[in-house]
Amino acid sequence: MAGVDKPRVEAAVIELLAAIGEDAQRPGLERTPARVAEAYSEFFSGIGEDPLEHLRESVPVGDDGNGEVVLLRDISFRSICEHHLLPFLGKAHVAYLPGERVVGLGRLPLVVDTLASRPQLQERLTEQIADALERGLEARGVLVVLDAVHGCVAARGVRQANSSTVTVASRGALAEPARRAELFALIGHGAADAHA
């Protein structure tokens, strides 16, 4: 991937500032085009990246191949909504039922971050994470829940600053209603509650 063309982004920001009646050279704005270009290189770093690369290094589950569910809760993520180029921020809860292998827990946030770091829709992001885990791990089941606050809902239009959007994607054995309900309960409670 070539990455973000920072000089081009800077030129576009200068034009955008002029289009809204601002002077890109005034104090306070003179470094804004460079700052936006730097931010965009981070926000969109997942474009052209393969999330499955994070899942290649794995370890076998064991002889029976019937590992229990792996659930990683409260993965912080940020993405940019493709409709208004405003951020949406939230938590991802990711579960998978291993097939023959598992990956290090730090790999799961990398998958989320890679897919979130491109212009997105929350609904599509949820499905893409589930697809990546199902394919990359050959998991027997996958459940992904995203809970996010959208800048386009909070700061413009209806201005619902306290609302969040929840999306769910499930695959395989974790698409069964009883298994989903069990995982929803674990997502909603602390680890101590899960063992009570």
N, C-alpha and C positions, 0 to 999 in steps of 0.2 A: 504494500500500500504506500502511496506517495505521501500521505499525510495531508494536513490542512495547508492550503496555500495562504500563509499569513499575510504577505503583502496585498494579496487580492482581498482578503477579509478586511484589512485595514482600509483599503480604498472604498470598499462597500460601506463600511461604518461611517467614513467621512461623508459619503453621499447621503446615507440615511440621516445623519445629523443635519445636513443641509436641507433635506426634504421635510424635516419637522420644524424648520425655522431656526436651527441652532448654528452656532459658529464653532466648528471643530477646533479652532485655534484659541478659543478663549480659555483663560485660566480655569482649571478644573476638568476641562475636556481634552486638552492637548494630548494626553497619554491614553485617552479612552480607546481609540482605534487599536493601539498595540495591546492594551489589556484585553479587549474583546477577542482579538486574534489568538492571544495566548489561552484564554478561557475556552474558545472553540476548539483549539487543538486538543484540549483535555476532554471536553464534552463529547467530541465526536471521534475519539481515539479508537473506538470499536469498529468503525467502518472498514470493511475489508479484512477484519480479523476473524479467525475461525475459533468459536468457543470450544469446539471439540478438542483443540490442542491442549486445553487445561485438563482433560480427562484421560489423556493417553497413558500417563504413568499411574499404574494401579497395582493393587495386591490381591491375591486370591482370597476368597471368603473362607474356604475350607473344603473339606472332602464332601460334605453334604450339599453345599451350594445353596443352602436355605437360610441365609442370614436374616436377622431381624431388620425392621425398618430403621433407617438412618434419617433423623430429622435435625435440620439446622434452622433455628428460629432467629428472627430479628436481624437479618442481613440488611444493613443500611444500603440503599441505592439511590441514585439520582439519574434522571434521564431528561431528555428534551422532547416535549410534545411536538410532533411534526406539523400540527395545525397552526400554532402561533409562535413556535420556537421559544416557548416559555418552559421553565423547568417543572418537573414533577418529582417529588421526593417521598420516599417511604421505606417500608420494611418488606423484605421478601422472606417467606417461610418455605423451605425446600425440603421435601422428603423423597426418599427412594427406597425401594425394596430391592436389595442387591440380587443380581443374578449370580455370576461366578466371581465377581470382583468388586472391590470398593476403592475409592480414592481418598486421599488425605482431605480432611474437612476444609482446609484452606482453598481447595480447588473449587468448591461450590460458589463462594463469593466471586471468584474470578470469572466463572461462567456468567453469573448475573451481571457483573460489571461490564464484561465485553459486549453483551447483548444490549445493555442499557445505554452504552456509550455510542449512540447513533440516534438520528431522528426516529422517534418511536411513537407508538400508541400503546397504552398499558395493556390492552387486551392482547395485542400481538406479542408484546414482550413476554407475557405470561405463557403463551403457547410456545414461543421459541425456546424459553428456558426448559419447559417440560420436554419438548422434542429433543433438545441437546442432551439432556440427562438420559432420556430413554435410549437414544441412539449411541451416545458416547459411552454409556456404562452397560448397555444391554440389560437394563434394569427390568425386573419383573413387574414393577409398578412405580409410578411417579405421581407426586402431588406438589403443585406450586400454588402458593397464595401470595398475592401482592396487595398491599394496603398502602395507598399513596394519596398525597395532597397535591393537587394540580394548580400551578400558577395561573392558568387560564380560567379556572373556576374561582380561585380565591381572590385574584387581583383585578379581574375585569368581568364584564357581563353581569352575571348574577351575584358576584362577590360573596361567595360562601366560604369564608376563611376557615371555618371549623369543620367542613365536610371532608370526607375522604372517600376514595373509590376502592372497592375490593374486587379483585378478579381471581378466578380459580381455573386451573387446568389440571386434569388428572388423566392418567394412562394406566392400562393394565389392571393388576390386582388392586391398586390404590384408587381405582375409579369405582369400586364397589361401595355402596352407600354405608355399610357398617364400618369399613376400614377408613373411609373419608371422615365419618363422624368421630372415630377414635382419634384421628390425627388433628381434627379441628379442636377437640378438647385439649390435646397436648399443646397445641399452638396457643390456646387461650389461657393456659395455666403455667405456673413455674415448674421447674424440675422437681422440687420437693413435692408438689401436688401430684405429679405423675407417678410417684412411687408410694403414695399414701394408700 
